[in-house]
Amino acid sequence: MTKQFWINLPVKDTNKSKDFYSKLGFSTNTPLGNSDQVQLVIGDNNATVMLFPVSTFENFTKHEIVDAKQATEVLFSIDAESKEEVDEIARRAVKAGGTIFGEPSENQGWMYGCGFADLDGHRWNVLCMDMSKMPKE
């Protein structure tokens, strides 16, 4: 049975991306001393996002890579413990060189979140969810 799950993501500059995500508070490391790769470890379950140079990623996929600044290939969603943490992540993303595509705001009466794009245009969604206010069916 599968024991781990990770996402591979192409980036133009792994060092700049590592710096960007470090400024957001992500845990980053360079596995096996390979400076061409960066590992982001996210959350208590240690979800992993591997950042690879575009050329390496293209070699893996044998397929054209979408320009994430022109089209959306995926939306990564992460949780936050509070509205203040959502606001802080949005602030850090802009300060680190990212852009906000969804300003921090309430959504559906039980979520507070924002959306930001990283240096390569990959989109991230940050949500603080109050499950006690989630509509019951």
DSSP file with accessible surface (Angstrom, degrees, kcal/mol):
  #  RESIDUE AA STRUCTURE BP1 BP2  ACC     N-H-->O    O-->H-N    N-H-->O    O-->H-N    TCO  KAPPA ALPHA  PHI   PSI    X-CA   Y-CA   Z-CA
    1    1 A M              0   0  207      0, 0.0     2,-0.1     0, 0.0     0, 0.0   0.000 360.0 360.0 360.0 147.1    0.0    0.0    0.0
    2    2 A T        -     0   0  117      1,-0.1     3,-0.1     0, 0.0     0, 0.0  -0.347 360.0-178.1 -62.7 136.4    1.1    3.5   -0.7
    3    3 A K        +     0   0  186      1,-0.2     2,-0.3    -2,-0.1    -1,-0.1   0.651  60.9  32.5-111.4 -23.8    2.8    5.1    2.3
    4    4 A Q        -     0   0  142      2,-0.0     2,-0.4    43,-0.0    -1,-0.2  -0.951  56.3-161.0-136.4 156.7    3.6    8.6    1.2
    5    5 A F        +     0   0  154     -2,-0.3    43,-1.0    -3,-0.1     2,-0.3  -1.000  16.8 167.4-136.4 131.6    2.2   11.2   -1.2
    6    6 A W  E     -a   48   0A 127     -2,-0.4     2,-0.4    41,-0.1    43,-0.2  -0.983  26.0-134.1-142.4 158.6    4.1   14.2   -2.7
    7    7 A I  E     -a   49   0A  53     41,-2.5    43,-3.7    -2,-0.3     2,-0.4  -0.915  13.5-146.6-112.8 135.3    3.5   16.7   -5.4
    8    8 A N  E     -a   50   0A  61     -2,-0.4    43,-0.2    41,-0.2    41,-0.0  -0.889  19.7-175.6-102.8 135.0    6.1   17.7   -7.9
    9    9 A L  E     -a   51   0A   5     41,-2.9    43,-2.5    -2,-0.4     2,-0.3  -0.994  21.1-130.9-136.2 129.4    6.1   21.3   -9.1
   10   10 A P  E     +a   52   0A   9      0, 0.0     2,-0.3     0, 0.0    44,-0.1  -0.609  29.1 177.5 -80.5 137.9    8.2   23.0  -11.8
   11   11 A V  E     -a   53   0A   0     41,-2.6    43,-1.2    -2,-0.3     3,-0.2  -0.971  33.6-134.3-135.7 153.7    9.8   26.3  -10.9
   12   12 A K  S    S+     0   0  141     -2,-0.3     2,-0.4     1,-0.3    43,-0.1   0.838  98.1  19.4 -76.1 -33.6   12.2   28.6  -12.8
   13   13 A D     >  -     0   0   61      1,-0.1     4,-2.4    39,-0.1    -1,-0.3  -0.876  61.8-166.4-143.1 105.2   14.6   29.1  -10.0
   14   14 A T  H  > S+     0   0   10     -2,-0.4     4,-2.7    -3,-0.2     5,-0.2   0.859  91.0  53.1 -63.0 -35.5   14.7   26.7   -7.1
   15   15 A N  H  > S+     0   0  107      2,-0.2     4,-2.2     1,-0.2    -1,-0.2   0.929 111.4  44.9 -66.5 -43.7   16.8   29.0   -4.9
   16   16 A K  H  > S+     0   0  132      2,-0.2     4,-2.6     1,-0.2    -2,-0.2   0.900 114.5  50.0 -65.3 -38.9   14.4   31.9   -5.3
   17   17 A S  H  X S+     0   0    2     -4,-2.4     4,-2.7     2,-0.2     5,-0.3   0.912 108.8  51.5 -66.2 -41.0   11.5   29.6   -4.7
   18   18 A K  H  X S+     0   0   60     -4,-2.7     4,-2.3     1,-0.2    -2,-0.2   0.937 111.7  47.6 -60.6 -43.6   13.1   28.1   -1.5
   19   19 A D  H  X S+     0   0   81     -4,-2.2     4,-2.1     2,-0.2    -2,-0.2   0.927 111.4  51.6 -62.5 -43.9   13.6   31.7   -0.2
   20   20 A F  H  X S+     0   0    1     -4,-2.6     4,-1.0     1,-0.2    -2,-0.2   0.955 113.7  42.0 -57.8 -53.6   10.0   32.6   -1.1
   21   21 A Y  H  X>S+     0   0    0     -4,-2.7     5,-2.3     1,-0.2     4,-0.5   0.853 110.8  56.6 -68.6 -32.1    8.5   29.6    0.7
   22   22 A S  H ><5S+     0   0   49     -4,-2.3     3,-1.3    -5,-0.3    -1,-0.2   0.911 104.2  53.9 -62.6 -39.8   10.8   30.0    3.7
   23   23 A K  H 3<5S+     0   0  104     -4,-2.1    -1,-0.2     1,-0.3    -2,-0.2   0.768 105.0  54.6 -66.7 -23.8    9.6   33.6    4.1
   24   24 A L  H 3<5S-     0   0    8     -4,-1.0    -1,-0.3    -3,-0.3    -2,-0.2   0.576 124.9-104.2 -83.1 -10.9    6.0   32.3    4.2
   25   25 A G  T <<5S+     0   0   54     -3,-1.3    -3,-0.2    -4,-0.5     2,-0.1   0.508  70.1 147.0 100.9   6.9    7.0   29.9    7.1
   26   26 A F      < -     0   0   26     -5,-2.3     2,-0.5     1,-0.1    -1,-0.3  -0.475  53.9-115.8 -72.2 147.0    7.2   26.7    5.1
   27   27 A S  E     -B   41   0A  70     14,-1.1    14,-2.4    -2,-0.1     2,-0.4  -0.722  43.6-177.8 -79.7 124.4    9.8   24.1    6.2
   28   28 A T  E     +B   40   0A  29     -2,-0.5     2,-0.3    12,-0.2    12,-0.2  -0.938  11.9 163.1-126.2 149.6   12.2   23.7    3.4
   29   29 A N  E     -B   39   0A  60     10,-1.7    10,-3.2    -2,-0.4    -2,-0.0  -0.975  37.6-118.8-154.2 168.3   15.2   21.5    2.8
   30   30 A T    >   -     0   0   44     -2,-0.3     3,-1.3     8,-0.2     8,-0.2  -0.928  36.7-135.7-111.3 103.6   17.4   20.3   -0.1
   31   31 A P  G >  S-     0   0   27      0, 0.0     3,-2.4     0, 0.0     6,-0.2  -0.359  78.9  -4.8 -66.4 139.5   17.2   16.5   -0.2
   32   32 A L  G 3  S-     0   0  178      1,-0.3     3,-0.1    -2,-0.1     0, 0.0   0.747 120.5 -72.8  53.4  28.0   20.4   14.6   -0.6
   33   33 A G  G <  S+     0   0   70     -3,-1.3     2,-1.0     1,-0.2    -1,-0.3   0.669  90.5 147.7  66.6  15.2   22.4   17.8   -1.0
   34   34 A N    X   -     0   0   59     -3,-2.4     3,-2.0     1,-0.2    -1,-0.2  -0.720  32.7-166.5 -87.6 103.2   20.9   18.3   -4.5
   35   35 A S  T 3  S+     0   0   74     -2,-1.0    -1,-0.2     1,-0.3    -2,-0.1   0.611  82.4  68.7 -69.1  -9.8   20.7   22.1   -4.9
   36   36 A D  T 3  S+     0   0   84    -22,-0.1     2,-0.4   -23,-0.0    -1,-0.3   0.558  98.1  59.5 -82.1  -9.0   18.4   21.6   -7.9
   37   37 A Q    <   -     0   0   45     -3,-2.0     2,-0.4    -6,-0.2    15,-0.2  -0.940  61.5-169.3-122.9 144.5   15.6   20.3   -5.8
   38   38 A V  E     - C   0  51A   1     13,-1.8    13,-3.3    -2,-0.4     2,-0.5  -0.999  10.0-151.9-131.1 135.5   13.8   21.8   -2.9
   39   39 A Q  E     -BC  29  50A  46    -10,-3.2   -10,-1.7    -2,-0.4     2,-0.5  -0.924   4.5-162.6-108.1 126.4   11.4   20.0   -0.5
   40   40 A L  E     -BC  28  49A   0      9,-3.0     9,-2.2    -2,-0.5     2,-0.5  -0.935   6.5-158.5-102.2 128.6    8.5   21.8    1.2
   41   41 A V  E     -BC  27  48A  29    -14,-2.4   -14,-1.1    -2,-0.5     2,-0.5  -0.949  13.2-166.0-110.1 124.2    7.1   19.9    4.1
   42   42 A I  E   > - C   0  47A  32      5,-3.2     5,-2.1    -2,-0.5     3,-0.2  -0.935  36.8 -25.1-121.0 126.0    3.6   21.1    4.9
   43   43 A G  T > 5S-     0   0   50     -2,-0.5     3,-1.4     3,-0.2    35,-0.0   0.124  89.0 -55.2  75.7 177.8    1.5   20.5    8.0
   44   44 A D  T 3 5S+     0   0  161      1,-0.3    -1,-0.2     2,-0.1    -2,-0.0   0.744 132.5  55.6 -66.8 -26.5    1.3   17.8   10.7
   45   45 A N  T 3 5S-     0   0  161     -3,-0.2    -1,-0.3     2,-0.0    -2,-0.2   0.383 108.6-124.8 -89.1   3.7    1.0   15.0    8.2
   46   46 A N  T < 5 -     0   0  103     -3,-1.4    -3,-0.2     1,-0.2    -2,-0.1   0.886  33.9-171.3  55.7  46.6    4.1   16.1    6.4
   47   47 A A  E   < - C   0  42A  47     -5,-2.1    -5,-3.2   -43,-0.1     2,-0.4  -0.437  15.3-141.6 -61.8 142.6    2.6   16.5    3.0
   48   48 A T  E     -aC   6  41A  22    -43,-1.0   -41,-2.5    -7,-0.2     2,-0.5  -0.935  22.0-172.1-119.9 133.5    5.5   17.1    0.6
   49   49 A V  E     -aC   7  40A   4     -9,-2.2    -9,-3.0    -2,-0.4     2,-0.5  -0.994  15.5-154.9-117.3 121.6    5.8   19.4   -2.4
   50   50 A M  E     -aC   8  39A  19    -43,-3.7   -41,-2.9    -2,-0.5     2,-0.5  -0.877   4.2-151.5 -98.7 127.2    9.0   18.9   -4.4
   51   51 A L  E     +aC   9  38A   0    -13,-3.3   -13,-1.8    -2,-0.5   -43,-0.1  -0.877  19.6 178.5 -99.9 125.4   10.2   21.9   -6.4
   52   52 A F  E     -a   10   0A  12    -43,-2.5   -41,-2.6    -2,-0.5   -15,-0.1  -0.944  36.2 -98.6-124.3 148.4   12.2   21.0   -9.5
   53   53 A P  E  >  -a   11   0A  22      0, 0.0     4,-2.6     0, 0.0     3,-0.4  -0.310  41.6-112.2 -57.6 148.2   13.8   23.1  -12.3
   54   54 A V  H  > S+     0   0   46    -43,-1.2     4,-3.0     1,-0.2     5,-0.2   0.902 116.9  54.0 -51.6 -44.8   11.5   23.3  -15.3
   55   55 A S  H  > S+     0   0   82      1,-0.2     4,-1.7     2,-0.2    -1,-0.2   0.903 110.2  46.2 -62.4 -39.1   14.0   21.3  -17.4
   56   56 A T  H  > S+     0   0   39     -3,-0.4     4,-1.7     2,-0.2    -1,-0.2   0.927 113.1  49.8 -66.5 -44.2   14.1   18.5  -14.9
   57   57 A F  H  X S+     0   0   34     -4,-2.6     4,-2.3     1,-0.2     5,-0.2   0.918 108.8  52.1 -61.9 -43.7   10.3   18.5  -14.6
   58   58 A E  H  X S+     0   0   90     -4,-3.0     4,-2.5     1,-0.2     5,-0.4   0.884 106.5  54.5 -60.0 -38.2    9.9   18.3  -18.4
   59   59 A N  H  < S+     0   0  100     -4,-1.7    -1,-0.2    -5,-0.2    -2,-0.2   0.879 110.0  47.4 -63.7 -37.6   12.3   15.3  -18.4
   60   60 A F  H  < S+     0   0  107     -4,-1.7    -2,-0.2     1,-0.2    -1,-0.2   0.925 121.1  34.5 -65.6 -47.3   10.0   13.5  -15.9
   61   61 A T  H  < S-     0   0   59     -4,-2.3    -2,-0.2     2,-0.2    -1,-0.2   0.717  82.0-149.3 -87.5 -23.6    6.7   14.2  -17.6
   62   62 A K     <  +     0   0  156     -4,-2.5     2,-0.3    -5,-0.2    -3,-0.1   0.874  67.8 103.5  53.3  37.3    7.7   14.1  -21.3
   63   63 A H  S    S-     0   0  141     -5,-0.4    -1,-0.2     0, 0.0    -2,-0.2  -0.983  83.4 -89.0-148.2 151.5    5.0   16.7  -21.7
   64   64 A E        -     0   0  169     -2,-0.3     2,-0.5    -3,-0.1     0, 0.0  -0.368  41.8-130.7 -62.6 141.5    4.6   20.4  -22.2
   65   65 A I        -     0   0   35     -2,-0.1    -1,-0.1     1,-0.0     2,-0.1  -0.820  19.0-122.3 -99.1 131.5    4.4   22.4  -19.0
   66   66 A V        -     0   0   62     -2,-0.5     2,-1.0     1,-0.1     7,-0.1  -0.372  21.7-117.5 -68.0 145.5    1.7   24.9  -18.6
   67   67 A D    >>  -     0   0   74      1,-0.2     3,-2.4    -2,-0.1     4,-1.9  -0.790  23.8-157.8 -83.1 105.0    2.6   28.6  -17.9
   68   68 A A  T 34 S+     0   0    8     -2,-1.0    -1,-0.2     1,-0.3    53,-0.1   0.634  89.2  62.3 -65.9 -11.9    1.0   29.0  -14.5
   69   69 A K  T 34 S+     0   0  123     51,-0.2    -1,-0.3     1,-0.1    52,-0.1   0.617 114.6  33.5 -84.4 -11.5    1.0   32.8  -15.0
   70   70 A Q  T <4 S+     0   0  158     -3,-2.4     2,-0.3     1,-0.3    -2,-0.2   0.620 129.1  18.1-112.5 -25.2   -1.3   32.3  -17.9
   71   71 A A  S  < S-     0   0   46     -4,-1.9     2,-0.5    50,-0.0    -1,-0.3  -0.988  74.2-116.0-148.3 152.6   -3.4   29.2  -16.9
   72   72 A T        +     0   0   87     -2,-0.3     3,-0.1     1,-0.2    50,-0.1  -0.811  27.2 172.6 -96.4 124.7   -4.2   27.4  -13.7
   73   73 A E  S    S-     0   0   70     -2,-0.5     2,-0.3     1,-0.4    -1,-0.2   0.699  70.4 -13.5 -98.5 -25.6   -3.0   23.8  -13.5
   74   74 A V        -     0   0   58     -6,-0.1    49,-0.7     2,-0.0     2,-0.5  -0.967  54.7-133.2-167.9 156.2   -3.9   23.2   -9.8
   75   75 A L  E     -d  123   0B  85     -2,-0.3     2,-0.4    -3,-0.1    49,-0.2  -0.979  21.3-151.8-121.2 114.7   -5.0   25.1   -6.7
   76   76 A F  E     -d  124   0B  17     47,-2.3    49,-3.4    -2,-0.5     2,-0.4  -0.731  12.4-160.4 -84.3 132.8   -3.1   24.1   -3.6
   77   77 A S  E     +d  125   0B  72     -2,-0.4     2,-0.3    47,-0.2    49,-0.2  -0.958  12.5 175.7-119.8 132.9   -5.1   24.6   -0.4
   78   78 A I  E     -d  126   0B  29     47,-2.8    49,-2.5    -2,-0.4     2,-0.2  -0.937  24.9-120.9-130.3 153.3   -3.7   24.9    3.1
   79   79 A D  E     -d  127   0B 113     -2,-0.3     2,-0.3    47,-0.2    49,-0.2  -0.557  16.7-157.1 -94.6 160.3   -5.3   25.6    6.4
   80   80 A A        -     0   0    8     47,-2.4    49,-0.4    -2,-0.2     3,-0.1  -0.950  19.3-135.2-129.9 153.2   -4.7   28.4    8.9
   81   81 A E  S    S+     0   0  171     -2,-0.3     2,-0.3    47,-0.1    47,-0.1   0.697  83.6   6.2 -81.5 -20.0   -5.5   28.4   12.6
   82   82 A S  S  > S-     0   0   37      1,-0.1     4,-1.8    30,-0.0     5,-0.1  -0.973  73.2-104.7-155.6 165.9   -7.0   31.9   12.6
   83   83 A K  H  > S+     0   0   92     -2,-0.3     4,-2.5     1,-0.2     5,-0.2   0.881 121.1  57.2 -61.2 -37.8   -8.1   34.9   10.4
   84   84 A E  H  > S+     0   0  135      1,-0.2     4,-2.4     2,-0.2    -1,-0.2   0.872 104.0  51.2 -63.0 -37.1   -4.9   36.6   11.6
   85   85 A E  H  > S+     0   0   73      2,-0.2     4,-2.7     1,-0.2    -1,-0.2   0.903 108.4  51.8 -68.2 -38.3   -2.8   33.8   10.3
   86   86 A V  H  X S+     0   0    0     -4,-1.8     4,-2.4     1,-0.2    -2,-0.2   0.954 112.0  46.7 -58.7 -49.1   -4.5   34.0    6.9
   87   87 A D  H  X S+     0   0   65     -4,-2.5     4,-2.4     1,-0.2    -2,-0.2   0.899 112.1  50.9 -60.4 -40.4   -3.8   37.8    6.9
   88   88 A E  H  X S+     0   0   59     -4,-2.4     4,-2.9     2,-0.2    -1,-0.2   0.910 109.3  49.3 -66.3 -42.6   -0.2   37.1    7.9
   89   89 A I  H  X S+     0   0   17     -4,-2.7     4,-2.6     2,-0.2    -1,-0.2   0.926 111.5  50.2 -63.8 -40.8    0.4   34.6    5.2
   90   90 A A  H  X S+     0   0    7     -4,-2.4     4,-2.0    -5,-0.2    -2,-0.2   0.934 112.0  47.9 -61.5 -44.4   -1.1   37.0    2.6
   91   91 A R  H  X S+     0   0  120     -4,-2.4     4,-2.5     1,-0.2    -2,-0.2   0.934 112.9  47.8 -62.5 -44.6    1.2   39.7    3.8
   92   92 A R  H  X S+     0   0   88     -4,-2.9     4,-2.2     1,-0.2     6,-0.2   0.880 107.8  55.9 -64.0 -39.6    4.3   37.5    3.8
   93   93 A A  H  <>S+     0   0    0     -4,-2.6     5,-3.1     2,-0.2     4,-0.3   0.933 111.3  43.1 -60.2 -45.3    3.5   36.3    0.3
   94   94 A V  H ><5S+     0   0   80     -4,-2.0     3,-1.6     3,-0.2    -2,-0.2   0.940 113.4  51.3 -66.5 -44.3    3.4   39.8   -1.1
   95   95 A K  H 3<5S+     0   0  164     -4,-2.5    -1,-0.2     1,-0.3    -2,-0.2   0.850 108.6  52.6 -62.2 -31.6    6.5   40.8    0.8
   96   96 A A  T 3<5S-     0   0   15     -4,-2.2    -1,-0.3    -5,-0.2    -2,-0.2   0.491 130.7 -91.7 -84.6  -3.5    8.3   37.7   -0.6
   97   97 A G  T < 5S+     0   0   47     -3,-1.6    -3,-0.2    -4,-0.3    -2,-0.1   0.453  86.2 123.0 110.3   1.1    7.4   38.7   -4.2
   98   98 A G      < -     0   0    8     -5,-3.1     2,-0.3    -6,-0.2    -1,-0.3  -0.217  53.1-124.5 -83.3-179.1    4.2   36.8   -4.7
   99   99 A T  E     -E  117   0B  85     18,-1.9    18,-3.2    19,-0.1     2,-0.5  -0.950  10.4-126.5-129.2 150.5    0.8   38.3   -5.7
  100  100 A I  E     +E  116   0B  38     -2,-0.3    16,-0.3    16,-0.2     3,-0.2  -0.833  25.9 171.0 -94.4 126.5   -2.6   38.2   -4.2
  101  101 A F  E    S+     0   0B  82     14,-1.9     2,-0.3    -2,-0.5    15,-0.2   0.541  78.8  35.0-107.2 -11.8   -5.4   37.0   -6.5
  102  102 A G  E    S-E  115   0B  25     13,-1.8    13,-2.4     3,-0.0    -1,-0.3  -0.884  84.6-137.7-142.0 105.3   -8.0   36.8   -3.7
  103  103 A E  E     -     0   0B 135     -2,-0.3    10,-0.2    11,-0.2   -16,-0.0  -0.268  41.3 -84.8 -59.4 148.4   -7.9   39.3   -0.9
  104  104 A P  E    S+     0   0B  31      0, 0.0     2,-0.3     0, 0.0    10,-0.2  -0.332  74.2 138.2 -55.1 129.1   -8.4   37.9    2.6
  105  105 A S  E     -E  113   0B  64      8,-2.1     8,-2.4    -3,-0.1     2,-0.2  -0.983  55.1 -83.4-165.3 166.0  -12.2   37.8    3.2
  106  106 A E  E     -E  112   0B  96     -2,-0.3     2,-0.4     6,-0.2     6,-0.3  -0.498  40.0-166.9 -73.8 149.6  -15.1   35.9    4.6
  107  107 A N  E >>  -E  111   0B  80      4,-3.0     4,-1.8    -2,-0.2     3,-1.2  -0.967  63.4 -16.7-144.8 123.2  -16.6   33.2    2.4
  108  108 A Q  T 34 S-     0   0  134     -2,-0.4     4,-0.1     1,-0.3    -2,-0.0   0.632 107.8 -80.7  61.6  15.2  -19.9   31.4    2.8
  109  109 A G  T 34 S+     0   0   51      2,-0.3    -1,-0.3     1,-0.1     3,-0.1   0.388 128.1  58.4  79.1  -4.6  -20.2   32.4    6.4
  110  110 A W  T <4 S+     0   0   31     -3,-1.2    20,-3.0     1,-0.1     2,-0.4   0.416  93.5  64.2-136.5   0.2  -17.8   29.8    7.8
  111  111 A M  E  <  -EF 107 129B  19     -4,-1.8    -4,-3.0    18,-0.2     2,-0.4  -0.952  49.8-170.2-127.5 147.1  -14.5   30.3    6.0
  112  112 A Y  E     +EF 106 128B  34     16,-2.3    16,-3.2    -2,-0.4     2,-0.3  -0.999  33.0 135.8-129.7 127.9  -12.0   33.1    5.9
  113  113 A G  E     -EF 105 127B   9     -8,-2.4    -8,-2.1    -2,-0.4     2,-0.3  -0.951  35.0-148.7-159.7 178.9   -9.3   32.9    3.3
  114  114 A C  E     - F   0 126B   4     12,-1.8    12,-2.7    -2,-0.3     2,-0.4  -0.948  15.6-133.5-149.5 166.7   -7.1   34.4    0.6
  115  115 A G  E     +EF 102 125B   1    -13,-2.4   -14,-1.9    -2,-0.3   -13,-1.8  -0.993  23.2 176.3-128.4 135.5   -5.4   33.3   -2.5
  116  116 A F  E     -EF 100 124B   0      8,-2.5     8,-3.2    -2,-0.4     2,-0.4  -0.962  20.5-140.2-134.4 155.6   -1.9   34.0   -3.5
  117  117 A A  E     -EF  99 123B   6    -18,-3.2   -18,-1.9    -2,-0.3     6,-0.2  -0.932  20.5-135.4-112.3 140.1    0.4   33.1   -6.4
  118  118 A D    >   -     0   0    6      4,-2.3     3,-1.6    -2,-0.4   -19,-0.1  -0.041  44.3 -76.0 -80.5-170.2    4.1   32.3   -5.9
  119  119 A L  T 3  S+     0   0   49      1,-0.3    -1,-0.1     2,-0.1  -102,-0.0   0.774 134.2  44.4 -61.7 -27.8    7.0   33.5   -8.1
  120  120 A D  T 3  S-     0   0   14      2,-0.1    -1,-0.3  -110,-0.0   -52,-0.3   0.382 121.7-102.6 -98.0   0.6    6.1   31.1  -10.9
  121  121 A G    <   +     0   0    6     -3,-1.6     2,-0.2     1,-0.3    -2,-0.1   0.444  67.8 151.9  92.6   1.3    2.3   31.8  -10.8
  122  122 A H        -     0   0    5     -5,-0.1    -4,-2.3     1,-0.1     2,-0.4  -0.482  43.1-127.2 -66.0 135.0    1.3   28.6   -8.9
  123  123 A R  E     -dF  75 117B  84    -49,-0.7   -47,-2.3    -6,-0.2     2,-0.4  -0.717  25.4-172.4 -98.4 135.9   -1.8   29.4   -7.0
  124  124 A W  E     -dF  76 116B   2     -8,-3.2    -8,-2.5    -2,-0.4     2,-0.4  -0.956   9.4-155.6-125.1 141.7   -2.3   28.7   -3.3
  125  125 A N  E     -dF  77 115B  36    -49,-3.4   -47,-2.8    -2,-0.4     2,-0.5  -0.970   6.4-162.3-118.4 126.7   -5.5   29.0   -1.2
  126  126 A V  E     -dF  78 114B   0    -12,-2.7   -12,-1.8    -2,-0.4     2,-0.4  -0.962  15.1-176.5-114.0 124.5   -5.2   29.7    2.5
  127  127 A L  E     -dF  79 113B  26    -49,-2.5   -47,-2.4    -2,-0.5     2,-0.5  -0.972  25.7-166.1-129.3 136.2   -8.3   28.9    4.6
  128  128 A C  E     - F   0 112B  24    -16,-3.2   -16,-2.3    -2,-0.4     2,-0.5  -0.986  26.8-165.0-110.2 118.5   -9.4   29.3    8.2
  129  129 A M  E     - F   0 111B  82     -2,-0.5     2,-0.9   -49,-0.4   -18,-0.2  -0.927  20.9-157.2-115.3 129.1  -12.6   27.2    8.6
  130  130 A D    >   -     0   0   65    -20,-3.0     3,-1.8    -2,-0.5     4,-0.4  -0.852  12.1-172.2 -99.4  93.2  -15.1   27.3   11.5
  131  131 A M  G >  S+     0   0  108     -2,-0.9     3,-0.9     1,-0.3    -1,-0.2   0.758  79.0  67.4 -62.5 -24.1  -16.6   23.9   11.1
  132  132 A S  G 3  S+     0   0   94      1,-0.2    -1,-0.3    -3,-0.1   -22,-0.0   0.754 104.4  45.0 -68.3 -20.3  -19.3   24.7   13.7
  133  133 A K  G <  S+     0   0  135     -3,-1.8    -1,-0.2   -23,-0.2    -2,-0.2   0.430  84.5 119.5-100.5  -0.3  -20.7   27.3   11.3
  134  134 A M  S <  S-     0   0   76     -3,-0.9   -25,-0.1    -4,-0.4   -26,-0.0  -0.428  76.0-103.6 -67.2 132.8  -20.6   25.0    8.2
  135  135 A P        -     0   0   87      0, 0.0     2,-0.4     0, 0.0    -1,-0.1  -0.291  32.0-137.4 -59.2 138.5  -24.1   24.4    6.8
  136  136 A K              0   0  161     -3,-0.1     0, 0.0     1,-0.0     0, 0.0  -0.800 360.0 360.0 -96.5 139.6  -25.6   21.1    7.7
  137  137 A E              0   0  244     -2,-0.4    -1,-0.0     0, 0.0     0, 0.0  -0.543 360.0 360.0 -92.1 360.0  -27.4   19.2    4.9
